[in-house]
Amino acid sequence: MKAAEVMVSKVITVGVDATIGEVATVLLSNHISGLPVVGEKGELVGIVSEGDRPIERQIYRTRFSRIYRRCRREQFGSAASRC
């Protein structure tokens, strides 16, 4: 099997100015584990992945935060979402 057979042609990317939080959100929202980082002209300048330590920490925080908010809503109703 070749890369062309399994690759994605609509690539999700982030710019070099994306924050770690934004990267984590994109990874989680799209159920992916890595993102190409592109420069102003769309050129590839690097790759970030959920295995990178700062991103791994942010993903954990984001997941925990989402789970916490969901549990609060289930426990206390919609008023908890304003806490």
Secondary structure, 3 states (H helix, E strand, C coil): CCHHHHCCCCCCCEECCCCHHHHHHHHHHCCCCEEEEECCCCCEEEEEECCCHHHHHHHHHHHHHHHHHHHHHHHHCHHHHHC
